[in-house]
Amino acid sequence: MKKNLIYLITILLLPLFSIAQSNDLYVTKGLELYNNKDYNGALGYFTKEIELNPSNAEAYNYEGIIKVQQGDFKAALEIFTKEIAINSNNDIAYSNRAYTKINLNDYKGAIADCDYAISLNPKSTLAYTNRGNAKTKLGDFNSALADYNKILEFDPNNSSAFVNIGNVKLGLQDFKGALENLNQAIKLNDKIPEAYLDRGIAKANLKDYYSAIDDFAKAIELNPQEDMAYYYRGAQKGELNNYNDAITDFSQAISINPKNADAYQARARANFKLGNFGSANDDLSKAIILSPENAEVYFQMAEVKLNMRAYDEAIQNCNKAVSLKNDYAEAYFDRGLAKSYLSDFTGGINDFSRVIILMPKFEEAYYYRAIDRIQINQNALALIDLDKTTAINPDYVNAYYYRAMVYMQANNCAAAIPNLDKAIAGGINLPYAYLMRGAAYTNLKNNTPALADLTKAIELNSSNGNAYFERGRVYFNMNNKVAAKADWVKSAALGNRDAAMMLKYPPTKVKTNPTNNWVVWKK
């Protein structure tokens, strides 16, 4: 099954409040180093100021900001908490602590801090932004939307609010609405990489792949270290079947962020499309390490193993996928295929039956269950499944071929012929399809089309002894015993025992159905 490569991401636009000048010597020196991006040096001065003046809330604030920028959110949380203890009326301190809580996945705690910040400052852009972000993380999109719209009431040109509104609309699957808001954000400020990233996602969902690629390229231009921009651009290239370029983008995303499990998974998908199963296997192995609870990764690995003919390993990966996601129809389907290839036809039937329960309109599940039923001589049930396959999808020509084969085994040649007509029109297994139809016409004593079909079968596969044997029957029925003998000689030389018997014991009358052991076309 084809999977959608577009994933919703939450862009957290937290403008930490601006660094102003201070009357404190150590704070002033810290600010100077901070503005020169010497964060460790700045941290030392802020820490020194706190040692000398433990009640300096300003120093705690800057120290917390640096910890946030270094990604040490636990330390930042402790620092902002100390700042709040010194000055409990500072709405920005609550907003900054909320930001750290969002990054520590404490979304409810973040909302509580933002609520208090808003009670202190009803026009706090930072508090509404962080509260909206926390609600977005909780999937409460409509409530998040209300927070972002509130910002626009007192700051109608807030480009970040438009970006976040667009992001929420992506979560609501309102891609056209998201596009409108993101266009407005870019109109107000064309230097926000997240705006282009989200707009690209909206366009991708609207299948405007080329324009989406342009937006992701712009996001990369503005922020060359944004791994998700490379990831999404690669995804669109994959949609356009440009798998080699897609792999280049996924590789760049991984080089920036080696823990980007989605990029490994996407690169594996592109390599799979190119037939690079070994590379796909390697990427999925890394994705599993990074995301061991992701059922889809195990399913993809199962598909790779199927194509590598490692059927036991395919089954193991499907087992893991369904253990993580019990209603994973595609994983049951692949497990059914793997079992069928290992000749566990009953096991295959059970898995395909499970797929049918989960996806009653999935024609391939009926088709492959029919194939397994044929293998264990459940032909009546196989016919029911094949009928269901063509009822769902009248163009599923493989089903007509196998339905004809079942009819031939039952010596119902009249029913087999129209099914073979459709199989041949669809180009399915032509050497055997012509052979079967020729044999069916022979049994119905319709010699002219029988002769044409069997001759065609021989043209397509001159080493098929059965085709020569059946044509010999036609010639014999047409009283052309010389031609019949010549075909049976060729058939016997190719290993057909029935032809050898015809030569040894020349018939006076050819049986109408000497064999019903029709060769099953491999899946």
N, C-alpha and C positions, 0 to 999 in steps of 0.2 A: 504494500500500500504506500502510496505517495504521502509523505508527511509535509505539513506546513512548516517552513523554516523560520517564520516570523514569530518572535517572542516579545511580549510586552516587557519593557524595562521601565523602571521608575527613575526619573531624573530628579535628583535632590538639589535644588538651587538654593543654597543657604549663603547669602551674602553676610559673612561675619562682619560685625559692625566696624566702621572705619577706625583706623589707628590715628589718634590725635596726639598732639604734643602734651607733655606732662611736666609738672614742676619738680618731680622727683628725679634726682641725678641718675640713679640706677635704671629707673624706668625709661628716662630719656635716652640713655646709652643703649638700652635693650631695644627701644624702638628704632634707633639708627641701624643696629645690626639686623633687625627684623626686615626693615625696608630694603636692606642689601641681601636679603635671603640667607643670612647667616643665622639659621634658626637655633642651632645649638648654642652659639655664642649669646644670642638674645635671651635664650632660656636661662643661661647662667646669671645674667644681670637681674632678670625678673625674680629668680629664686633668691638672689642676694637681697633684693629689696624686701621680699617677704620675711627673710630671716631678721632683718632690721626693723621691719614694720609689719607684723603679722595681720594688721587690720587694713592693709592696703588692698582694697577690692580690685582696683585697676590692675595691679600686678598679677593677681590671681586670674583675671580675665585674659590678659595677654598670654600668660603661661598656659591656660586652657586652650586658647586658640592654636598655639604652637603644637600642643599634643594632638589636637584634632588633625592638623595638617600633616603630622607624622604618622597618623593612623592609630595612635594609642588612645582609643576611645574610653577604655576603663580608667586610665589616669586622668583624662579630660573630665570624665564624670565626677571623679572625686574632687578635682580642682574647682569646677563650677559649683559643686555642692558647698564647698568651703566659702566661695564667693557669696553665695546666697545667704549663708549663715552670718556673714558680715553685714550684708545689705539685702534684706528680704524684699525691698521695694524696687529692685532693678529688673524690669521686664526682660531686658536683653539677656541677663544671666539665666533666667528661666528658659528663654528661647534657645540659647546655646546648649543648655543642659538637655533640652528636648532633642536637639540635633544629635547629641552623643547617644541618647537612648534609642533613637531610630537606628543608628548604626550598630547598636548592641541588640537589636530586635525587640526592644521593650517599647512597643508601639503604644500600648495603653498608658504607660508611664509618661511617654512623650506627650500624648494628648493632654494628660493632666497638667503637665508643666505649661503647655501652651494655653490651656484654659486660664491658668492663674496669670500668665503674662498678659493675656488679653484683658483680664479684669483690671490689671494695672495700667494698661495702655490699649484702649479699644481700637487704635489705628496702627497696631504693630504689624507691619508687613511681614517681619521675620516670624512672628508667632503664628499668623495665619498660614504662612508658607509651610512651616514645619508641621503644623497640625494637619494641613491638607496632605502633606507627604506621608505622615503616619497613617492617616485614613486610607490613602492610596495603597499603602503596604498591606493594610487589613482588608483590602478589596471593597471598602466602603466608598465607592467612586462618587456617588451622588452627593454624599456629605462633603467629600473632598472638593468637589466642584463648587459647592456653596462657599467654602473657605476661600478658594482662589478668586471667585467672582466678588467676594467681599473686598478683596484687595483693590479690585478695579473701581469700586465705589469711591474710594478716597485717593486712588492713584490710577487713573484710567489709562495711563501710558506705561504701565509696568510690564515690560516685555517678558520678564520672568514669569509673571502670572499667566500670560497668554501661553507660554511654553508649557507650564504645568497643566493648564486647562486642556491644551491639546493632548498632553500625555494621558490625562484621565479619560479623555474621549477615545483614545486608543484602547484603554481598558474596557470601555463600554462598547467597543466595536463600532463606534461612530466615526468611521475613517474620513468621511467627507467633512464632518464637523471639525474633526481634529485638524484637517488640512486648512480650513478657514482660519482657525485660531493660530496655527503655526505660521501661516502667511502673514498674519497681523504682527506676530512677534518679530519676524524677520524684517518686516517693514519698519518697525520701531528700532530694531537693533540687529544689524546683519552680521554681528560678530559673535553670536552665541552658538557654539558648536552643537549643543543639545537640541536647539531648535531645528537645525538641518537634519540631525540624527532622527528625531521623532517625525519630522516631515517625510523623510525617506521611508520610514516604517509605514506611515499612512499611505504613501503612494504605492509602496510594494503591495500592501493589502488590497489596493484598488487596481493591482496588476499593471501599474504604470512603471514597469521595471527600469526602463532607460532613464527616466527622470529621477527615479529613486536612486539609481547609481550616481547621478550627478550630485544629489544632495549628500550622499554618504561621502563622496569625494570632497565636497566643501567642508564637511565636518572634519575630515582628516586634515585638510589644509589648515583649519583653525586650531585643531588639536591633534597633532601627528601621533600622540601616544594614546588615543582613544581606540582601544582594541575592538570595542563593539562596532565602531564604524567600519572597520575592515571586515569584521564578521558579517554584518548585514550586507555590505557591498558584495562580498563573496556569495552570499545567499541569492542575491538577485542575478548574479552571473550564472549561478547554477540553474535558476529558473529559465534562463535563456540558453541553456545547454552549453555554456562556455565553461566547461569544467576545469580546464587547465588554468585559466585565469582565476577561477574561483578558488582553486587550491592555493594559488599564490597569495590571495587575500587572507584565507584562513591561516596560512602559515605565518603571515605577518601578525595577525591577531594573537597567535600562540607565542610568537617571539616577544610581544609586548607583555602578554599575560599568560605565562605557562600553565596557569590554573583554570584557563577558560575551557571548561569541559564541552560547552556547546560548539566551540570552534573545532575541537578534535572530532566531535561527532559529525559535524558538517563536512569536514575534510574527508572523513571516512566515507560519507555518502557520495561525495564527488569522485573519490577514487573507485568506489564500487561501480559507479556509472561508467567509468573508463575501463573497467575490468581489472583494476589493480587491487586484487583481493588481498594480497599480502600486506600492502600499505594500509588498506582499510582495516584489516585485522589489528595491525599495530596501533592505529589511532583509537580504535574502539577499546582496546585493552587499557590505554591511558585514560580514556573517558570513564571507564568503569571504576578505575582507581579514584578518580576525582569525584565521580557521582555514582556511588555504589547502589543507591536506591532508585535510580532512574530506569524504569522498566523498558523504555524505548531503546536505550543503549544495548540492552541484552537482546532485544528483538532484532536490532540491526546486526548484531554479532551473529545471531542465528542465521540471518539471510546470507551473510558472508560465508559462514560455515557450510551452508547448503550449496553455494556455488563452488566451494572448495571440495565438495563431496565428503566433508567431515560430518557425516550425519549424526553420529553419536554426540559430538560436541554441539551440533545445532539443537539437538533435543535438550541437552543440559542448559543451554542458554534460554530456550523457550520455557523450560521449567522455572527458571529464575524469573523470567518476565511475568509469567502468570502468577507466580507467588507474590509478586509485588503489585500486580494489577489483575485481579481475578477475572475481569470481563474483557481481557485483551484478546479480541477475536483474531487479530492478525497473527499473534503468537501461537494460538491454538492451530491456526491454519498451517503455519510453517512447521509446527511440530508434527502435524498430520502428514505433510509432505515427506519430512525426514523419516518418519516411521514407514511410510509407503515404500520409499527407496530401500529401506532395510527389510522389505517384505513382511513387515508387521501390518498386514492389511486390516486386521480387526482393530488394532490401535489407531490406525489412520482413520478408519470409519468413525470411531468414537470421537476423535478430535474434530473431524469435519462436521459431525453432528452437533458438537458443542458450538462450532462457528455458526451453524445454521440457526441455533437457538438465539444467539447474540445478534446475528445479522441475517434475518430471513430472506433478504433480497440479494444475497451475495451468490451470484450464479456459479462462481468457481468452486465454492464449497460443495454444491450439489454435483458438479461435474467430477471433481476428484473423488468424492465418495462413490460415485457410480463406477469409476475406474477400479477402485479397490474392491467393490462388490463383484465386478466382473471377474477379478482375480480369484475370488473364492466361490465362484459359480452361483452368486445371488443375482442372476440375470433379470428376474422379474423386478426386484427392487432397484436394480441398476437402471432399467428402463424408466421407472418412475422418476428417478433422479435426473436422468437425461431429458425427460419431458419437462421437468421443472426448470432445468437449465435454459432450454430454448424458449420456454414461456417467459422467463425473465429477460433473456437476451436472444432474440431471434437470429442474431448475426453470429452466435457462438458456433462456428462451423465445426470445431473439433467434436462437439457433442453429436452432430449429425453423423460423423464418421463412426463413432463408437456405437451409436444407436443402430446404424446399419450392420455393424459387426455382430451385435446381439441378435438382430433379426436373422442374419445369415446362419448363426449357430442354431437358431430355432427352425431353419429351413423355410423362413418366411421371406422368400426372395422378392415378392411383389412389394412388401413393406420396406425392404432394404434399398431398393432402387431409388426412390425419391430422396432418401437421406443421402445416398451416395452422390446423387446429382448436386446437392448443396455442398457436400464436402469437396467435390471436384471443382465446383465453381469457386470455392474459397481457397483452392490450392493446397488442401490438406492431405499429406501423405499420399501423393498422387500414384506412385507405383502400385501400392496395395489397394487404393481406392478404385483404380481402373481394373485391377485384378478381380476385386470382389464384385464390381458391377458386371464385369464380363462373365464371371461365374454365375451370377444371378440371372443374367439374360440366357445363359446356356441352359440352366435348369428350367427356365420358362420356355425353352425351345425357340428362342428369338435369336437366331444364329447371326444375322447380319450385324446388329449392334454389339453382340457378344464378340464377334471376330474383330471388330474395330477397337473395342476396349482392350482386349487381351493383346492385340498388336501394339497398342499404345503403351500398355504396361511393360512389354518387352523392350520397347524403345527407351523407356525411362530406366529400366534396370534389366540389362541383358543377362544377368547372372541369376535371375529368379527362376528356379526350376519349376515352381508352381504355375507360373504364367505360361510356360511352354506346355506344361501338362494340360492346363485348362483349354488352351488353344487347340491342342491335339484332340480334345473331346469335341470341340466345335467342328473341326475338319472331319472327324469321324462321323458326326451326326449329319454332315453335309455330303457324306459318302465320298470324301476325298481322303482315302486311306493312305495314300502315299504321303500327303502333307501331314496327316495325323501321326504316322510312324516317324517322320523326320522330327516333329516336335517332341515326341515321347523319347526319342533317342537323345536329344539335347537335354530334356528334363532329367532323364535317368543319369546322364553324365554329370548333372549338377546335384545329384544326390536324392532325387525324388523316387522313393520306393514304389509308389503307386504306378509311376511311369514304367519302372522296370518290370512290374508285374504285367502291365499291359503288353509289353514287348514279349514277355515269356509266354503269356497265355492270351493270345489275341482275342479280343472280345467279339461277340456277335452283336452286342448291344451295350452301350456305355451306360453305367448307372447314372441316375440323375443327380445324385449328391454324394460323390465318393468320399468327401471329407468335409467336416465342419470345423476343423481345427484352424481357425483363422489367426494369423499372427497379430498379436496386440502391439500396436504402435507405442513405443516408449514415451512416457510423459516428458 
